[in-house]
Amino acid sequence: MHAFPQGNTWHIHPDPATLAQRLTVAIARSAREAIATRGGFHLVVAGGGTPQAAYALLPQWGGDWQCWHIYHGDERCLPPEDAERNSLMLEKTWLSKVPIPARQIHHIPAERGAEAAARDYATALPAHAFDLVLLGVGEDGHTASLFPGHDWGMEKGSPATIAILDAAKAPPQRVSLSGWRLRYTREMFFLAAGSGKRPALAAWLRGEALPAATVGTTADIWLDAAAWPGTPPAPV
């Protein structure tokens, strides 16, 4: 674990398997604390292969599933059965294996189109802060579906959800939580694995205004060694 002046804490693990195991333990710890303190755990999930490995382990580590509430940071505007949908990955990997009440699983209805889905999903979000937000880091520094060169909705008065019509990656239509709504959380974890993430993470450390860095000013960043841009610092 390594702290840097930006206010972030960087967790650097030797390989993706170790990263997934320790991330799973951290998610389960956050859930236990939230349920014990506030009676529920409101989690925003991320798509992608790095969190997927942790989701597959969660049935072994989690508990009190009736107290979990699941939300998405973003979704692609594709049919529900499309393999690229975050919701389908989540159902197959994790949610179908645990008894979280269906009314507490809030998938983005992105098949309806970005604008209608963003409008509807805003009403599904809680008025209070999330307990934990999970986010990825793209090779261009994007997070959720907040891409460089776009409005990320960082102002508190911005909508909680954003309809994306021209994403830099296919498909062009997506729905994303806005930057300020993602930051309205008690904890935030960023996840990145693989050497393809090194340039974006190096830019983050240099202080460049990437979407991920702008949203994650005080966050825990979970990496494998391949994603770290340089020789990992000595343990502290």
N, C-alpha and C positions, 0 to 999 in steps of 0.2 A: 504494500500500500504506500503510495507516494503522493504527498500534497505539493501543489504548485501555487504560485502567487495568484493565479486567476480565481482561486477559491474552489477549484475542483480537486477531487481525490481520484487518483489513477490506480486501478487494481490490475496488475500485469501478471498473467498466468502463463505457464509454460506451453500449454497446448489447448485446443478447443474443448477437449473432454474435461479437463480440469476447470476451465472457465465455466462450462455449463454446470458442473457439480456445485461449485462455490456460489454461482449466481442463484441456483435453485435454493440453496440454504439461505441466502440473503432474502430472497422473495418470501420464503416461508417464515423467516424471522419477522419481516415487516408485517406479514399477515397476522401472526400471533399477537404482536404488540398492538396493532390497530384494533383487533377484535377484543382484546382484553381492556383496552382504554376506551374505545368508542362503540363497540358492539358490532362493527362491520369493517370490511376491507374493500376499498374501492380502488381497483387496479386498472390502469390503462396498459394495454398490451401492444407490442410491436410485431410486425411481420419479419420474415427473413429466416435464414438458416441458423444464425447464432442464437436467437431466443428459442427457436423451435426445439433445439436439443435440451434446453432447460425445461420447456413445457412438458416434454416427454418424461422428465424425472419428477415433476411436481406431484403426481399421484402418490408417490412414496413419501413425500416430505410434508405436504400440506395437510390440513385438517379443518374442522369446523366449516365445511364447504357451504353450508346453508347461510353463512355470513359473508360470502364472497360476492362482489359485484364487478362485472367485467365490462370494459369499454375498449374501443379501438382508437389508436392515435390517428390512423388513416385507413383508407380502403380504396381499391381500384374499382372503377365503374365497369364491372364485368358481371356476367350471370353468376348466380350463387354457386353453381356447380363447377365453375371454372377453376382449374388447378392453381391459378395465380391469385385467387381470392385469399386474403388473410383469414377471413372467417372460416373457410373450409379447412385450411391448415390447422387452425386452432381446434376445431371440432374433432378432426381425425386424430390429432396428436395428444390432446389433453381433455377437452371438455366432455367428450363422449364417455370418458372413463371415471368421472367424478360427479357427485350429485349436487352440483350447483343448481338452484332453482332456475328454470328457464326464464322466468320473468326478471331475473337478475343478470342475464347475459344480453348485453346490448350490442348487437351487430349493426353496422352501418348499412342501411338499405341502398347500397350504391348502384344496384341494378336499375334503380329508378332514374338514374342520371344525376350528375354532380349537383346541380342547383336544388332539385327537389330533395335529394338525400341529405344535403348539408342543412337545409331548412328543417327537415324532420328530425335529424339527429341532435340538433341543438336542444330540442325539448326533452331528449332522453338523458341529458347530462345532469349530474347533481348540482345543486346550488352551492354546496360546500366544496372545499378542496378535495382533490383526490388524495389517497394515501401513498400511492406509488405510481409513477409513470415510467414505463420502459420505452426506450427509443433506440433506433439504430443510427448509424452514420454512413451515408452514401459516399462513394468515391469522389463525388463532387462537393461533399460537405453537406448535402441535404439531410434533413431528418423528417420523419413522418412523410408528408408530401409537400414540405416547404422547401422549395428549390431556390438556388441562387438567381437573383434578378427578378424575383417576384415579391409581392407583399406578403409578409409572414404574419401579419396581425399581431404585432407585439404590443400595441397600445391597449390598455385595459378596456377602453370603450369599443374595441373591435369586436366583430362577431366571434362567438366561441367556436364556430365551424366555418370552414372556407371551402367553396366550390372551386376546384382546380379544373380549368378547361384546356390548358396547354402545357401539361407537365413535360419536363425535359426528357423523361423516360416513358416508354409505352406502358400502359395505355395513357393517352393524353388527359382523359377525364378521371378525376379522383376526388375524394373528399378527405379533408384533413382537419384535425383540431388546430386552432390558431396557436401562435406562439405564446400569447399570454395565458390561454386556457391550459396549455401543457405545463406552463410554469406554476399554475395554481395548484400546487401539490406539496405534500409534506416531504416526499423523497422523490428523486429522479435518478434513474440509472440509464446511462448510454452503453450500448453493446457494440463491439466491433471485433472481427476476427479476420485474419488473412492479410497478406502483404499488400493487397489492393487498396487497403484502407490507410496505408502509411502516409501518402501525400496529404490527404485530408486532415489526418491527425497532426501532422507536422505543421500545417497551416493553422490549425487550432492553437497549437502551442506557441506559434509566432504571434498570435493575437489577431489574426485575420477575421473579418466579419462574416464568417460562414453561418448558414442557418443553424447548424448544430451548436456551434460555439455561442451564438447569440441567445439561443433558447437555454443552453446549459451553462449558465454562468456559475451556478453552485450545484454541481451534480457529481455523482460517482460515475466514473468511466471504467467499464470492465473490458479488458483486452486480452487477447492471447499474445505471446511474444512476437509472432510474425507481424502483427499489426503495429507494434510499437516502432515509431520512426527513429531508430538508432539503437545503441546499446542500452538495455534497461539499466536504470540507476541502481546503485547498491541498496540492499534492503535497509530499511530504517526501523 
